[in-house]
Amino acid sequence: MAEFKVTPWKVEGKIDYEVLEKQFGIKPLNQELQRRLEKHTGELHYLIRRNIVFAHRELPWLIDEYEKGNKFYLYTGLAPSGQMHLGHLLPFMFTQWLQEKFDCEVLIQIPDEEKFWARQNLGMSLDDYHKLAEDAALNIAAVGFNPKKTRIFMDTDYAKTLYKQAVKVAGHITFSTIKDAFGVGNETNIGWIFYTSMQAVPAFLKSVEEGKNVPCLIPLGVDQDVHFRVARDVIGKLGYYKPAILHNTFLPSLNGDVKMSASEKLGSIYLNDTPEAVTKKVNRALTGQQATAELQKKYGGDPERCMVCQYYRFLFEPDDKKLERIFDAERKGTILAGEHKADLAKRIIAFLAEHNRKKEELKGRIDSFMARD
Amino acid sequence: MAEFKVTPWKVEGKIDYEVLEKQFGIKPLNQELQRRLEKHTGELHYLIRRNIVFAHRELPWLIDEYEKGNKFYLYTGLAPSGQMHLGHLLPFMFTQWLQEKFDCEVLIQIPDEEKFWARQNLGMSLDDYHKLAEDAALNIAAVGFNPKKTRIFMDTDYAKTLYKQAVKVAGHITFSTIKDAFGVGNETNIGWIFYTSMQAVPAFLKSVEEGKNVPCLIPLGVDQDVHFRVARDVIGKLGYYKPAILHNTFLPSLNGDVKMSASEKLGSIYLNDTPEAVTKKVNRALTGQQATAELQKKYGGDPERCMVCQYYRFLFEPDDKKLERIFDAERKGTILAGEHKADLAKRIIAFLAEHNRKKEELKGRIDSFMARD
């Protein structure tokens, strides 16, 4: 069994998703559930079809409630630790799609204090994180959320709303629980020990606000599940519905690592990368191709090991048939690394140009998304 | 050496204040310092003259700053756990006097979450504590603070202001530190572990607000010192002045225990006690008198052991000469327990009537004291 460790602050090694399911108790998003979703959405997002959104907690319950007329809301978030990269967008793109299909409200938490506590070794100030959070809000809004149904908040700006509820959560969580779940120790700062209470709040905040239970669905990267393994029990004890969860896997870094980390500069495409930087990074990407053009033409490559193919799969080719053609060309050796990379770089550059155009447009009206106390 | 334990959540046994000084590193408020204070206040509060306000941290520095023209502000607070009793008023009466003499701003924190976390065994909800906090705000304002220079706040209502700063504090405190200082363990809830970060904030909040260092003086019951033993270092690391502190001892309960605890119903006079309840409780008070009236007349009693005398000393006879006459009558046996108690009960009843009249008057305008985000 491959060694792996999935915690909210670091992903190490290659992840064995089957073990993850067994260890964390999350269930696969199987065909039957996909069909149940499709009945309501009319189609399935490519991230579901491709098993990138691959697992869940209590999705059947959520759909049951929906079918009974109990609409749910969505909650997701991002803790900034540096510039945002492509991998950060995945859960937001998926959440935006869910918002559109189910016409529901979305709460988006940007905990500006989380990495301040969790990554003290970086030596960044809370103000530094707050600035990153402001930029993150723009990047997230640019994904296309409906401003009338989306509430983005930074923890330190929304603390009056959040803290009061976090107090109740914290009262139900012991240090032992945090120690086991997050691997913290005696030398961990008390902020990081407390933090998960803040992340739990948006999962039941609508129920508090409406004075009645409202189902909540949380799309998230699987590394964040640990927060809700702890919080779901507590939320139940507080008398609210436990949130349902949809888990996605991680966009690999261009050099083939499991999760594109904001600190791995060369393997990540940042949302503010220049076209030159994108081209340079894509040119260094790991591909599944043979050592020479001749061998590649003869034997073909492996799209599963080719990061160029994977970037199409995760982000840049939503059409399954077109993706299959790309994979096929890789397998058959009809496309060579140079051309393959140049095509992808072009797609990424166009995507970023469009993203940053939308982001720029939002600058004057980001407040229509933001919730502050 | 008498065994004792002073922590912010329970005071057990008889306190040896000398050991306290050695163990906690706080210094006696000696004659020289009393004279330095008196130079600015014109007179000394009876709580200082009687050694009830008995110790300090860095008072000489604070007076130095004051003499250089750097005015200080005051910070104190109260965590409600039940109805307020007479003992709770002491630090506020003293703080109000300081406000008047030094014409300075006062911040008063009412942490409605503290006992929710620290006393989970009581089974009270956060809403219960919030209601107690609202009542506490009235009791505190009724002590006579200047509404133009006093800011009272409950943590959950002022969390946007407090949490952002508490985040910075928490980043500098490890679980080990909390474990050593507060005696918490693995089964302690993460709220209580985090809490001291919130209590630290008002000690440097004015410096944050004014963008320059402002000295702070904290009058408090000595059991609260532990919070600032932890926080003072952190506040220094954040670049702010460490607060100076003035410590008071505890009003004994009527049955002679060291600290009047809100949970010891019979030994405590609550601010909302009826005259009948006051009379009944005072009649049960421990006195220093002999077993019979005859023996008392012959040998006299011990005012140090007489709670009636002590209540005059702590609260009901600010005039030293009159107090000495009361003590003397007790020593010489010229006053008997019945009369002695009846006199005190009358004083307490009159005090409470006046206090509650002021409290009632404040109900319509408490908002002029309150700070909320």
Interface residues (C-beta under 8 A of the other chain):
Chain A: E113 F116 W117 Q120 L126 D155 T156 D157 Y158 A159 K160 L162 Y163 K164 V167 K168 A170 G171 H172 I173 T174 F175 S176 I178 K179 V184 G185 N186 E187 T188 N189 I190 G191 I193 F194 T196 S197 D373
Chain B: E113 F116 W117 Q120 L126 D155 T156 D157 Y158 A159 K160 L162 Y163 K164 V167 K168 A170 G171 H172 I173 T174 F175 S176 I178 K179 V184 G185 N186 E187 T188 N189 I190 G191 I193 F194 T196 S197 D373
